[in-house]
Amino acid sequence: MPDGRPFRLGFLLHLDRDLPPARSYREAIELFVAAERLGYDSGWVIQRHFRQGREHVSAPLVLLAAIAEHTTRIRLGTGVLVLPLEDPLKVAEDAASLDEISGGRLELGVGSGPFPGAWEAFGKDIDNRHALFDESVARLHDVLAGRPVNELGEVLHPPGDAVRTRLWQATTSSPEHAEHAAVRAARAGDGLQLSRATAWQGGTITDAQHRQAGIVDAYRAAWRDADRPPRVQVSRAVYPHPDPDEARRLVAPGVRRWQSWSTTGGTRHTETVEDYLRSDHALLGPSESLAAQLAADPALRRATDLLVSFVPGVPDHDEHLRLLETTERELAPRLGWSPAANQARPAVSAALSS
């Protein structure tokens, strides 16, 4: 990292609680405000259509535009926007507008999306998602770079060249495609986003971490931009709490929410919360224990950005605030991270009351 820190710290926001959408979006703004004042480098929102996974965010750029008006520094990311289900030209227009509104803070992460129901609803064939994603990314590159969009020679407005330098591609979860996708992202000069390393794809969590480390190595070897360094974001689920049993109790309602959805419309289901937690491999427990496990993670050692999410089991609002603060004050510093220079670190309660 140019500023001497081992990585930039971001958080991934999930909104799956059974609340009215408007209240969920207000809480999202509050969480971003708190994270900014704590010194987080970035905050990211996912995209889920039709409450898939019980999530509320179907229009991430709209939500980030609202968040932009309440923050000044924290970078605003999509983790990820499902590009093949969108018109890349319209995405470019919305992204460039948001970047202007936010003062150049957008980090545009795009991926292909895992949920068949969304592909059916948008009239797309999920079996062609890799080819459609490649086509959509190529079109997005051209538009953001300012290439003419019609015979009149008209180009994107506002200009998207700055967003083009902050584009990220998420790797597919299919092992046979992941390394190829990472190499394509590197050759395009885009950042690489790696999802959580779980055991759902088979093998142990250690196996998943080493697979991801190999993907990062392939990406870095393919990087060709001498003027900019490669960008690698690794996502990890953490739940720092001094009592592991209490942590499991706190995440159980969220796990059950996911299971209640996945039973009817999702892709996986387990019999018990404990079964789910064993397979999901989220890191629950004291900060020092979590830090030791993260320090041994070979993919994280190759990353420029650590993206933490507080799942399984999206916590209640106050608990979410505690997790943001505990991660920033106790967990991340054990890995060598500190806020960027001149960033204040007030308590969360003080941050929200000011």
Backbone torsions as a table, in degrees:
resi	resn	phi	psi	omega
1	MET	NA	137.7	-177.7
2	PRO	-61.8	-30.0	-177.7
3	ASP	-91.3	9.5	176.1
4	GLY	86.9	-6.0	178.2
5	ARG	-83.8	152.3	-177.1
6	PRO	-71.6	-26.9	-179.8
7	PHE	-165.7	163.7	169.0
8	ARG	-89.3	145.2	-176.9
9	LEU	-108.0	124.9	175.5
10	GLY	-128.4	165.9	174.0
11	PHE	-128.3	145.3	179.7
12	LEU	-103.1	122.6	-175.6
13	LEU	-91.4	125.3	169.2
14	HIS	-110.0	139.4	177.3
15	LEU	-128.9	87.3	-176.3
16	ASP	-120.2	6.3	-177.7
17	ARG	-72.0	156.8	-177.0
18	ASP	-83.5	72.5	180.0
19	LEU	-123.5	159.2	171.6
20	PRO	-60.2	143.1	-177.8
21	PRO	-53.0	-42.7	-177.4
22	ALA	-59.4	-40.4	178.9
23	ARG	-67.6	-39.9	178.4
24	SER	-60.6	-41.5	-179.0
25	TYR	-68.5	-35.6	176.1
26	ARG	-64.7	-40.5	177.6
27	GLU	-64.9	-35.8	177.3
28	ALA	-60.4	-43.1	178.2
29	ILE	-61.0	-44.6	-179.9
30	GLU	-61.8	-39.5	-179.9
31	LEU	-67.3	-39.0	177.1
32	PHE	-66.7	-39.9	177.3
33	VAL	-61.0	-45.1	179.1
34	ALA	-63.4	-43.5	-179.4
35	ALA	-63.5	-39.2	178.4
36	GLU	-61.7	-45.1	-177.1
37	ARG	-73.0	-20.8	174.1
38	LEU	-79.2	-18.0	178.5
39	GLY	108.3	5.2	176.1
40	TYR	-56.8	143.1	179.5
41	ASP	-78.7	-31.7	-175.8
42	SER	-154.5	158.5	170.9
43	GLY	-133.5	143.5	-172.2
44	TRP	-131.8	144.5	176.4
45	VAL	-120.5	148.4	179.3
46	ILE	-91.5	174.5	172.1
47	GLN	-125.9	124.9	175.5
48	ARG	-137.2	125.3	178.0
49	HIS	-86.1	146.6	168.5
50	PHE	60.3	31.6	-178.5
51	ARG	59.5	29.4	173.1
52	GLN	-63.4	135.3	-172.0
53	GLY	68.6	12.3	-178.8
54	ARG	66.6	16.0	-178.3
55	GLU	-81.7	153.0	-177.8
56	HIS	-96.7	-13.8	-167.8
57	VAL	-95.3	100.0	174.2
58	SER	-100.3	-17.4	-177.6
59	ALA	-128.3	77.5	-172.0
60	PRO	-63.0	-34.6	-178.8
61	LEU	-69.8	-31.9	175.4
62	VAL	-65.6	-46.7	179.1
63	LEU	-62.2	-42.3	-179.9
64	LEU	-65.9	-30.5	176.2
65	ALA	-64.2	-40.2	176.6
66	ALA	-65.6	-42.3	179.1
67	ILE	-63.6	-37.1	-178.7
68	ALA	-58.6	-32.8	-177.8
69	GLU	-74.8	-11.8	-179.1
70	HIS	-112.4	1.9	-179.7
71	THR	-132.5	165.3	-178.1
72	THR	-130.2	-22.3	-171.2
73	ARG	-123.0	-45.2	-172.3
74	ILE	-58.0	138.1	-179.7
75	ARG	-78.7	147.0	-169.9
76	LEU	-115.5	113.6	-172.1
77	GLY	-120.8	156.4	170.6
78	THR	-107.1	129.1	-175.1
79	GLY	-135.8	64.2	9.1
80	VAL	-136.3	165.9	169.8
81	LEU	-84.8	130.7	-175.3
82	VAL	-82.2	90.4	-168.2
83	LEU	-64.8	-40.8	-176.2
84	PRO	-64.8	-16.6	177.6
85	LEU	-91.7	5.7	-179.0
86	GLU	-120.2	165.4	168.7
87	ASP	-86.0	115.0	-176.7
88	PRO	-56.3	-32.8	178.3
89	LEU	-65.0	-43.5	178.8
90	LYS	-67.8	-38.4	175.7
91	VAL	-59.2	-44.1	179.8
92	ALA	-61.3	-43.5	178.1
93	GLU	-61.9	-46.7	-179.2
94	ASP	-65.3	-41.5	-178.5
95	ALA	-66.3	-43.6	179.8
96	ALA	-65.0	-37.2	177.4
97	SER	-66.2	-45.3	177.6
98	LEU	-61.2	-38.7	179.5
99	ASP	-62.5	-38.9	176.3
100	GLU	-65.9	-45.1	-179.4
101	ILE	-60.1	-39.7	-174.0
102	SER	-87.8	-2.4	-177.6
103	GLY	76.0	35.9	176.4
104	GLY	78.0	37.9	-175.6
105	ARG	-111.0	2.4	-176.0
106	LEU	-75.1	135.0	169.7
107	GLU	-118.0	106.5	-170.8
108	LEU	-94.5	103.0	176.8
109	GLY	-98.7	130.5	-178.1
110	VAL	-126.4	149.8	178.9
111	GLY	-153.0	-172.9	-174.2
112	SER	-103.1	-15.8	173.7
113	GLY	79.3	137.8	-172.1
114	PRO	-100.4	-7.2	-167.0
115	PHE	-97.8	114.8	-177.2
116	PRO	-58.9	-34.5	-177.8
117	GLY	-60.1	-37.0	178.4
118	ALA	-66.8	-41.9	179.5
119	TRP	-63.3	-40.6	177.9
120	GLU	-63.2	-44.3	-177.4
121	ALA	-62.6	-34.7	-179.3
122	PHE	-90.4	6.3	175.9
123	GLY	71.5	29.3	-179.5
124	LYS	-116.3	153.1	-178.9
125	ASP	-94.8	112.3	-177.2
126	ILE	-64.5	-22.4	178.0
127	ASP	-66.5	-19.5	178.3
128	ASN	-102.9	19.6	-169.3
129	ARG	-65.8	-33.1	-178.9
130	HIS	-67.8	-44.8	178.9
131	ALA	-66.6	-41.7	179.7
132	LEU	-65.8	-36.9	177.5
133	PHE	-64.2	-46.3	179.3
134	ASP	-58.8	-42.2	178.8
135	GLU	-64.6	-42.2	-178.8
136	SER	-66.7	-39.7	178.9
137	VAL	-65.7	-41.9	178.7
138	ALA	-60.8	-42.8	177.6
139	ARG	-64.3	-43.0	179.1
140	LEU	-62.0	-42.4	176.1
141	HIS	-55.5	-49.4	-176.7
142	ASP	-61.7	-44.9	-176.8
143	VAL	-67.3	-45.7	-179.5
144	LEU	-64.3	-31.8	-179.3
145	ALA	-75.3	-6.8	176.4
146	GLY	92.4	16.0	177.2
147	ARG	-72.0	146.8	-178.5
148	PRO	-58.0	142.9	-177.1
149	VAL	-103.0	-5.8	179.4
150	ASN	-157.1	178.6	-177.5
151	GLU	-69.3	-16.4	176.2
152	LEU	-76.9	-8.8	-178.5
153	GLY	80.0	14.8	-179.6
154	GLU	-71.7	148.3	-177.1
155	VAL	-128.6	168.6	-178.1
156	LEU	-57.7	137.7	173.1
157	HIS	-141.2	131.4	-5.0
158	PRO	-59.9	158.4	179.2
159	PRO	-58.9	147.9	-177.1
160	GLY	-113.2	13.4	-174.9
161	ASP	-63.3	-33.2	178.5
162	ALA	-69.8	-41.2	176.9
163	VAL	-62.9	-35.5	179.7
164	ARG	-57.3	-32.8	-179.7
165	THR	-81.2	-7.0	-179.6
166	ARG	-121.5	33.6	177.2
167	LEU	-90.5	139.9	178.2
168	TRP	-124.9	144.3	173.3
169	GLN	-116.5	129.5	175.0
170	ALA	-84.8	136.6	177.7
171	THR	-74.0	150.0	173.9
172	THR	-67.4	155.0	176.1
173	SER	-80.5	-7.7	179.3
174	SER	-79.0	115.5	-176.7
175	PRO	-56.3	-33.5	-176.8
176	GLU	-72.3	-15.8	-179.4
177	HIS	-109.1	-16.4	-168.3
178	ALA	-62.3	-47.5	-177.0
179	GLU	-67.0	-39.8	177.4
180	HIS	-60.8	-43.0	180.0
181	ALA	-64.6	-38.7	179.1
182	ALA	-65.0	-40.4	178.8
183	VAL	-64.7	-41.4	177.9
184	ARG	-61.7	-41.8	179.1
185	ALA	-62.4	-41.9	-179.7
186	ALA	-64.0	-46.2	-177.6
187	ARG	-66.8	-22.6	175.7
188	ALA	-85.5	-8.0	-177.6
189	GLY	79.5	19.1	-179.6
190	ASP	-94.7	156.5	172.9
191	GLY	-71.4	160.6	-179.6
192	LEU	-112.6	125.6	176.1
193	GLN	-108.6	125.1	177.4
194	LEU	-110.9	130.5	-179.7
195	SER	-74.4	179.0	179.8
196	ARG	-59.7	142.3	177.7
197	ALA	-89.7	95.2	178.0
198	THR	-111.2	177.6	178.9
199	ALA	-95.4	8.2	-177.3
200	TRP	-64.8	-25.7	179.3
201	GLN	-85.2	4.2	-179.9
202	GLY	103.8	149.9	-179.4
203	GLY	82.1	-171.4	-178.2
204	THR	-93.0	172.4	176.2
205	ILE	-63.0	-35.0	177.5
206	THR	-64.0	-40.1	176.4
207	ASP	-59.5	-44.3	-178.9
208	ALA	-63.7	-41.6	179.3
209	GLN	-63.4	-41.9	179.8
210	HIS	-69.5	-34.2	174.4
211	ARG	-61.7	-43.4	179.0
212	GLN	-65.2	-39.8	178.2
213	ALA	-59.9	-38.5	177.4
214	GLY	-65.8	-36.9	176.7
215	ILE	-63.8	-43.0	178.9
216	VAL	-62.4	-42.3	178.8
217	ASP	-59.8	-42.1	178.7
218	ALA	-64.9	-39.8	178.6
219	TYR	-63.1	-48.7	-177.9
220	ARG	-64.5	-37.6	179.6
221	ALA	-66.1	-27.4	-177.8
222	ALA	-90.4	-5.3	-176.9
223	TRP	-66.6	134.1	-175.1
224	ARG	-125.4	-4.1	-174.9
225	ASP	-85.1	107.2	-177.4
226	ALA	-75.1	-16.9	-176.1
227	ASP	-91.6	-16.9	-178.4
228	ARG	-134.0	142.3	177.8
229	PRO	-78.9	156.0	175.6
230	PRO	-66.2	154.9	-179.9
231	ARG	-124.7	125.2	-178.5
232	VAL	-130.1	119.8	178.4
233	GLN	-108.6	125.7	177.4
234	VAL	-112.6	127.7	-179.0
235	SER	-100.0	133.2	177.7
236	ARG	-137.8	137.8	177.1
237	ALA	-87.6	123.1	-179.7
238	VAL	-130.3	151.3	175.1
239	TYR	-145.2	78.4	-178.0
240	PRO	-68.6	124.3	179.5
241	HIS	-157.9	137.7	-177.6
242	PRO	-64.4	-21.4	-177.3
243	ASP	-118.6	105.8	-178.8
244	PRO	-58.1	-36.5	179.4
245	ASP	-65.2	-41.0	177.5
246	GLU	-66.2	-36.7	176.9
247	ALA	-61.1	-42.7	178.5
248	ARG	-64.6	-37.2	177.4
249	ARG	-64.1	-39.3	-177.3
250	LEU	-70.7	-31.9	-178.9
251	VAL	-85.5	-15.0	-174.8
252	ALA	-57.0	-44.4	-179.9
253	PRO	-59.7	-38.6	179.4
254	GLY	-68.7	-38.5	176.3
255	VAL	-60.7	-42.2	-179.6
256	ARG	-66.7	-34.6	175.8
257	ARG	-61.1	-45.7	178.1
258	TRP	-60.8	-44.5	-178.2
259	GLN	-64.1	-36.9	179.7
260	SER	-64.3	-32.2	175.6
261	TRP	-78.8	-44.3	-173.3
262	SER	-67.9	-22.9	177.7
263	THR	-62.2	-33.8	-175.7
264	THR	-105.5	-30.1	-173.2
265	GLY	-137.1	0.1	-174.0
266	GLY	-99.8	-161.1	-172.7
267	THR	-117.8	-6.4	179.4
268	ARG	-153.7	153.0	-179.5
269	HIS	-155.6	143.5	176.7
270	THR	-126.1	161.7	-174.4
271	GLU	-71.3	-40.0	-174.9
272	THR	-131.8	163.0	175.5
273	VAL	-61.9	-41.3	-179.5
274	GLU	-62.5	-40.6	175.8
275	ASP	-59.2	-44.8	-179.5
276	TYR	-60.8	-46.8	-177.0
277	LEU	-63.8	-36.6	178.8
278	ARG	-64.6	-40.3	-179.0
279	SER	-78.3	-31.8	-175.9
280	ASP	-74.1	-32.2	177.4
281	HIS	60.1	32.8	168.0
282	ALA	-67.1	151.3	-177.6
283	LEU	-93.3	109.5	-179.2
284	LEU	-117.1	135.8	175.6
285	GLY	138.9	-166.5	-178.0
286	PRO	-61.4	148.8	-176.6
287	SER	-58.4	-38.5	-177.5
288	GLU	-65.4	-36.3	177.9
289	SER	-68.8	-43.0	179.2
290	LEU	-64.0	-40.8	-179.8
291	ALA	-62.8	-40.1	179.3
292	ALA	-63.0	-40.2	179.2
293	GLN	-68.5	-39.9	178.5
294	LEU	-68.1	-36.9	180.0
295	ALA	-63.4	-28.2	-179.6
296	ALA	-88.2	-1.1	-175.8
297	ASP	-77.2	113.1	-175.4
298	PRO	-66.3	-29.6	178.5
299	ALA	-71.1	-40.5	179.8
300	LEU	-64.8	-34.0	178.2
301	ARG	-63.7	-19.4	-179.3
302	ARG	-100.8	3.7	-172.2
303	ALA	-95.8	157.7	172.0
304	THR	-103.1	-17.3	-176.8
305	ASP	-137.9	131.0	172.3
306	LEU	-105.2	122.6	178.6
307	LEU	-109.3	114.1	-179.8
308	VAL	-99.3	142.5	171.9
309	SER	-130.6	148.2	-174.9
310	PHE	-103.0	58.4	177.8
311	VAL	-129.0	160.1	12.6
312	PRO	-76.5	146.9	178.9
313	GLY	89.5	85.2	-179.6
314	VAL	-61.8	125.3	-172.5
315	PRO	-77.7	164.2	170.4
316	ASP	-62.3	164.7	-171.3
317	HIS	-57.8	-50.4	-177.9
318	ASP	-63.9	-38.4	177.6
319	GLU	-67.6	-34.4	176.4
320	HIS	-61.8	-42.3	177.0
321	LEU	-62.1	-42.2	178.6
322	ARG	-62.0	-41.4	-179.5
323	LEU	-65.0	-39.7	175.5
324	LEU	-59.0	-46.2	-176.8
325	GLU	-70.2	-43.7	-179.0
326	THR	-64.2	-40.7	177.9
327	THR	-62.7	-42.5	-177.6
328	GLU	-71.9	-35.5	-173.6
329	ARG	-94.2	-30.0	-172.7
330	GLU	-115.0	-40.1	-173.6
331	LEU	-84.9	-59.0	-175.1
332	ALA	-60.8	-40.1	178.0
333	PRO	-61.1	-28.1	177.3
334	ARG	-68.3	-15.9	176.4
335	LEU	-99.2	5.8	177.3
336	GLY	95.9	-0.5	-178.5
337	TRP	-80.5	149.1	170.4
338	SER	-148.3	157.7	178.2
339	PRO	-59.4	152.9	176.0
340	ALA	-58.5	157.4	-176.4
341	ALA	-53.7	141.5	175.7
342	ASN	68.6	20.7	175.9
343	GLN	-97.9	125.9	179.6
344	ALA	-72.7	155.0	-179.8
345	ARG	-133.0	65.8	177.3
346	PRO	-74.1	165.3	173.3
347	ALA	-65.5	152.9	-178.8
348	VAL	-59.9	-43.1	-178.8
349	SER	-60.1	-40.5	178.0
350	ALA	-68.8	-37.0	-179.4
351	ALA	-61.7	-40.6	-176.0
352	LEU	-81.7	-20.4	-178.7
353	SER	-87.4	-14.4	-177.0
354	SER	-82.9	NA	NA
